[in-house]
Amino acid sequence: MQSQKQLAYAPTPYSYTPSNNLRATINEDEEVRLAENAAERDLYESLAELYSIIVTLDALEKAYLRDSIKEIEYTETCDRLLRQYRNTLADESVEAAFGDLEGFKREWDLEVPRATERLKIGLPATISSQPTHLPPSRASSQRTNLPPPSNNPPYTPLPPASTPNASHIVAASENFITLFDAVKMAMLSKDTLHPILVEVIQSVNRVTDRDFESKGKIVQWLITLNQMRAAEELSAEQARELSFDLGQAYDGFKKTLSD
C-alpha cells in the first residue's frame, strides 16, 4: 500500500495547498521608496507636517474649551502652530499640492471643525477676543519691505498717555498707521498685509477688551486675507473698503480710550 504524504495542516473542503513554484516578487529586505527624489520627499514631509499641525490644532482648541490648558500656554502654542502652518504653505510647490483646506480635509478624511475655524481666523482665541500681555508679535520682522510711516498720515497718532498702558496705546496707533500707509501705497499682497493686520489686532487687544465700531470688520479682513494665496492681492475696490473700515476702527478705538 502506497503511503500518503502527511499534510502539515488540517484539510477542509476549501483548503489551499501551497505550491513551491510560487515565489514572492517583492524583496522584503528592500526599502520601499515613496519618493523618487529629494524634492518629492521634502514635499511629502511638508504635507505630513500640515496634517500634523491641523490635527494638533484641533486637539488644542478642544483642550482650551475644556479649560484643560492655561491661557498663556494655549496662546503661545496656538500662535506657533498657526505660524508653522502659514510658513509651510509659503512654499509654492507645497501650496499647489495642498490645494485648499477643505479639499485637503476631504482627501484625508479629516473632521477638525475647531481647527478649521481657528485657521480661518488666523489668531488664537485669546488674542482675537481679549487683551493679552504677550511680547510683541514677530510679524514686525516680516515688514522689511515697508517704508516707515509717512510724516503726514491720514490719521494722527495718539499722544502718549499717562497710564500704565501708554506704550501699548502708542504701539497700536503706529500699527494702524503702518497699515494705512501700506494700503495707500498699493502694497496689497497677502504676505504684506496679513502680518501687519495681525499686529494691529494684537496691539489693540493689549490695550482694551472692549468692543468698538468696526473691530469685527478688521477681523473679517483678516479672515479674507487668510483665504488668499500668499502672492494674491486685494483688488482696488477691496483696498478702498479696507481703508474705510480701518478708518472707522481707528476712530472707534480712540473713542474707547476717551470714554
KOLTOR-228522 format. One record per residue (C-alpha): residue in one letter; residue number from 1; x, y, z. Coordinates in Angstrom, 2 decimals, always signed. Each point is the difference from the previous one (the first is absolute). Layout:
N
   rest    nr         u         v         w
      A   NUM         X         Y         Z
...
END
This chain:
259
   rest    nr         u         v         w
      M     1     +0.00     +0.00     +0.00
      Q     2     +1.44     +3.28     -1.11
      S     3     +0.51     +2.39     +2.87
      Q     4     -1.52     +3.47     -0.25
      K     5     +1.96     +3.11     +0.88
      Q     6     -1.35     +1.41     +3.24
      L     7     -1.26     +3.58     -0.28
      A     8     +1.28     +2.52     +2.48
      Y     9     -3.47     +1.49     +0.48
      A    10     -3.55     -1.22     +0.47
      P    11     -1.60     -0.16     -3.45
      T    12     -3.44     +1.49     -0.65
      P    13     -2.13     +0.04     -3.15
      Y    14     +1.35     +3.48     -0.69
      S    15     +3.61     -0.62     +0.96
      Y    16     +2.74     +1.40     -2.17
      T    17     +3.12     -2.05     -0.49
      P    18     +3.04     +2.28     -0.31
      S    19     +2.16     -0.49     -3.03
      N    20     +3.77     +0.17     +0.12
      N    21     -0.05     +1.48     -3.48
      L    22     -1.33     +3.33     +1.27
      R    23     +2.58     +2.60     +0.92
      A    24     -0.38     +3.46     +1.51
      T    25     +0.52     +2.82     -2.47
      I    26     +0.91     +2.53     +2.73
      N    27     +3.29     -0.05     +1.80
      E    28     -0.96     +0.36     +3.63
      D    29     +3.46     +1.29     +0.83
      E    30     -0.24     +2.83     -2.52
      E    31     -1.17     +3.43     +1.22
      V    32     -3.22     +1.20     -1.65
      R    33     +0.57     +3.45     -1.48
      L    34     -2.93     +2.40     +0.25
      A    35     +1.88     +2.73     -1.84
      E    36     +2.19     -0.13     -3.07
      N    37     +2.19     +2.95     +0.98
      A    38     +0.77     +2.44     +2.79
      A    39     -2.52     +2.57     -1.22
      E    40     -2.85     -2.51     +0.17
      R    41     +1.11     -1.16     +3.42
      D    42     +0.03     +3.59     +1.30
      L    43     -3.47     +0.57     -1.47
      Y    44     -1.46     -3.09     +1.70
      E    45     +1.63     +0.96     +3.29
      S    46     -1.53     +3.49     -0.24
      L    47     -3.46     -1.41     -0.70
      A    48     +0.39     -2.36     +2.94
      E    49     +1.01     +2.97     +2.14
      L    50     -3.14     +1.88     -1.06
      Y    51     -2.13     -3.01     +0.91
      S    52     +1.65     -0.16     +3.41
      I    53     -0.46     +3.73     +0.60
      I    54     -3.71     -0.15     -0.82
      V    55     -0.66     -3.00     +2.25
      T    56     +2.05     +1.49     +2.85
      L    57     -1.74     +3.35     -0.32
      D    58     -3.41     -1.64     +0.23
      A    59     +1.04     -1.82     +3.18
      L    60     +1.39     +3.24     +1.42
      E    61     -3.28     +1.82     -0.63
      K    62     -1.92     -2.77     +1.78
      A    63     +2.36     +0.21     +2.98
      Y    64     -0.47     +3.77     +0.18
      L    65     -3.80     -0.29     -0.10
      R    66     +0.14     -2.57     +2.82
      D    67     +2.28     +2.27     +2.01
      S    68     +2.62     -2.75     +0.00
      I    69     +2.84     +2.34     -0.92
      K    70     +1.15     +3.35     +1.35
      E    71     -0.77     +3.00     -2.20
      I    72     +3.64     +1.00     -0.40
      E    73     +0.97     -3.52     -1.05
      Y    74     -2.93     -0.20     -2.39
      T    75     +0.84     +3.37     -1.55
      E    76     +3.67     -0.75     -0.52
      T    77     -0.65     -3.48     -1.42
      C    78     -2.85     +1.13     -2.25
      D    79     +2.02     +2.93     -1.32
      R    80     +2.94     -2.29     -0.75
      L    81     -2.21     -2.53     -1.85
      L    82     -1.64     +2.73     -2.06
      R    83     +3.38     +1.41     -0.99
      Q    84     +1.29     -3.47     -0.90
      Y    85     -3.10     -0.56     -2.13
      R    86     +0.47     +3.29     -1.87
      N    87     +3.75     -0.44     -0.40
      T    88     -0.39     -3.53     -1.37
      L    89     -2.56     +1.16     -2.55
      A    90     +2.27     +2.86     -1.05
      D    91     +1.83     -2.51     -2.23
      E    92     -1.69     +0.10     -3.42
      S    93     +0.37     -3.74     -0.67
      V    94     -1.48     -0.88     +3.39
      E    95     -2.84     +2.47     -0.48
      A    96     -0.80     -1.47     -3.44
      A    97     -0.02     -3.57     +1.33
      F    98     -2.01     +0.99     +3.09
      G    99     -2.67     +1.81     -1.98
      D   100     -2.36     +1.44     +2.59
      L   101     -0.91     -1.02     +3.52
      E   102     -3.43     -1.41     -0.87
      G   103     +1.42     -2.12     -2.83
      F   104     +2.85     -1.25     +2.21
      K   105     -2.50     -0.98     +2.70
      R   106     -2.12     -1.93     -2.50
      E   107     +2.99     -1.81     -1.45
      W   108     +1.24     -1.18     +3.39
      D   109     -3.42     -0.35     +1.66
      L   110     +0.70     +2.58     +2.68
      E   111     -2.76     +1.15     +2.36
      V   112     +1.57     +3.01     +1.70
      P   113     -2.64     +2.74     +0.37
      R   114     +1.81     +1.89     +2.76
      A   115     +3.31     +0.06     -1.85
      T   116     -1.84     +1.10     -3.16
      E   117     -1.49     +3.00     +1.79
      R   118     +3.31     +0.94     +1.60
      L   119     +1.86     -0.20     -3.32
      K   120     -2.74     +2.07     -1.60
      I   121     +0.46     +2.80     +2.55
      G   122     +3.77     -0.37     +0.23
      L   123     +0.31     +1.12     +3.63
      P   124     -0.20     -1.81     +3.34
      A   125     -3.37     +0.37     +1.72
      T   126     +1.61     +1.88     +2.88
      I   127     +1.40     +2.66     -2.32
      S   128     -3.06     +0.46     -2.18
      S   129     -2.33     +0.39     +3.00
      Q   130     +1.86     +1.67     +2.86
      P   131     +3.19     +1.91     +0.85
      T   132     +3.17     -1.92     +0.70
      H   133     +3.39     +0.89     +1.40
      L   134     +2.08     -1.99     -2.42
      P   135     +3.20     +1.34     -1.52
      P   136     -0.37     +1.87     -3.32
      S   137     -0.87     -2.15     -2.99
      R   138     +2.76     -1.25     -2.24
      A   139     -2.00     +1.39     -2.87
      S   140     +2.05     +3.20     +0.27
      S   141     +3.02     -1.91     -1.31
      Q   142     -1.90     -0.71     -3.20
      R   143     -0.42     +3.72     -0.82
      T   144     +3.47     +0.54     -1.38
      N   145     -1.35     +1.19     -3.35
      L   146     -2.30     +2.59     +1.53
      P   147     +1.03     +3.65     +0.31
      P   148     -0.35     +1.73     +3.35
      P   149     -3.33     +1.72     +0.66
      S   150     -0.41     +3.16     -2.05
      N   151     +0.52     +3.38     +1.64
      N   152     -3.54     +1.04     -0.85
      P   153     -2.17     -3.06     +0.56
      P   154     -3.76     +0.25     -0.57
      Y   155     -0.50     -0.68     +3.72
      T   156     +2.18     +1.63     +2.60
      P   157     +1.61     -2.22     +2.65
      L   158     -1.38     +0.05     +3.50
      P   159     +2.13     +2.00     +2.44
      P   160     +1.75     -1.94     +2.75
      A   161     -2.36     -0.54     +2.90
      S   162     +0.78     +0.23     +3.69
      T   163     -1.28     -3.50     +0.67
      P   164     +1.86     -3.30     +0.44
      N   165     -1.18     -0.94     -3.52
      A   166     +1.57     +3.02     -1.69
      S   167     +2.52     -2.02     -2.00
      H   168     -2.71     -2.41     -1.14
      I   169     -2.21     +2.88     -1.13
      V   170     +2.80     +1.56     -2.00
      A   171     +0.90     -3.37     -1.55
      A   172     -3.61     -0.59     -1.05
      S   173     -0.16     +3.43     -1.60
      E   174     +3.25     -0.57     -1.89
      N   175     -1.21     -3.37     -1.28
      F   176     -3.20     +1.58     -1.32
      I   177     +2.02     +2.67     -1.80
      T   178     +2.39     -2.55     -1.48
      L   179     -2.96     -1.91     -1.44
      F   180     -1.53     +3.22     -1.33
      D   181     +3.29     +0.78     -1.76
      A   182     +0.27     -3.48     -1.52
      V   183     -3.50     +0.22     -1.47
      K   184     +0.57     +3.58     -1.19
      M   185     +3.19     -1.08     -1.81
      A   186     -1.88     -2.90     -1.65
      M   187     +2.04     -2.65     +1.82
      L   188     -2.99     -2.32     -0.07
      S   189     +1.38     -3.55     -0.02
      K   190     -0.96     -2.41     +2.73
      D   191     +3.56     -0.57     +1.15
      T   192     +0.35     +3.76     +0.56
      L   193     -3.33     +0.86     +1.62
      H   194     -0.64     -3.12     +2.06
      P   195     +2.83     +0.36     +2.55
      I   196     -0.75     +3.71     +0.48
      L   197     -3.71     -0.61     +0.53
      V   198     +0.81     -2.76     +2.51
      E   199     +2.15     +2.47     +1.90
      V   200     -2.74     +2.64     -0.09
      I   201     -2.48     -2.38     +1.62
      Q   202     +2.54     -1.24     +2.54
      S   203     +1.07     +3.50     +1.01
      V   204     -3.60     +1.19     +0.32
      N   205     -0.86     -2.93     +2.24
      R   206     +2.95     +0.78     +2.24
      V   207     -1.67     +3.33     +0.70
      T   208     -3.68     -0.87     +0.38
      D   209     -2.40     -2.91     -0.09
      R   210     -2.93     +2.27     -0.83
      D   211     -1.75     -0.42     -3.29
      F   212     -0.03     +3.11     -2.17
      E   213     -1.23     +1.13     -3.38
      S   214     +1.33     -2.05     -2.92
      K   215     +2.21     -2.20     +2.19
      G   216     -1.88     -3.01     -1.38
      K   217     +0.60     +1.27     -3.53
      I   218     +3.78     -0.04     +0.32
      V   219     -0.20     -3.56     +1.34
      Q   220     -2.06     -0.85     -3.10
      W   221     +2.75     +1.52     -2.16
      L   222     +2.46     -2.30     +1.73
      I   223     -2.21     -2.96     -0.93
      T   224     -0.14     +1.26     -3.60
      L   225     +3.79     +0.19     -0.17
      N   226     +0.34     -3.45     +1.54
      Q   227     -2.01     -1.48     -2.86
      M   228     +2.29     +1.55     -2.63
      R   229     +3.23     -1.41     -1.34
      A   230     +3.18     +1.72     +1.12
      A   231     +0.60     +1.82     -3.30
      E   232     -3.64     +0.99     -0.54
      E   233     -0.93     +3.65     +0.35
      L   234     -3.09     +1.88     +1.02
      S   235     -1.82     +1.71     -2.83
      A   236     -0.20     +3.80     -0.17
      E   237     -3.59     -0.19     +1.23
      Q   238     +0.97     -2.23     +2.92
      A   239     +2.86     +2.32     +0.89
      R   240     -2.39     +2.94     +0.12
      E   241     -2.40     -1.90     +2.26
      L   242     +2.85     -1.11     +2.25
      S   243     +1.23     +3.57     +0.35
      F   244     -3.51     +1.17     +0.91
      D   245     -0.48     -2.77     +2.58
      L   246     +3.41     +0.71     +1.51
      G   247     -0.90     +3.67     +0.36
      Q   248     -3.19     -0.86     +1.85
      A   249     +1.77     -2.57     +2.17
      Y   250     +2.75     +2.47     +0.91
      D   251     -2.55     +2.66     +0.95
      G   252     -1.92     -2.58     +2.05
      F   253     +3.20     -1.06     +1.73
      K   254     +0.83     +3.60     +0.96
      K   255     -3.53     +0.53     +1.28
      T   256     +0.33     -2.94     +2.43
      L   257     +3.02     +1.72     +1.54
      S   258     -1.86     +3.22     +0.63
      D   259     -3.14     -1.57     +1.48
END
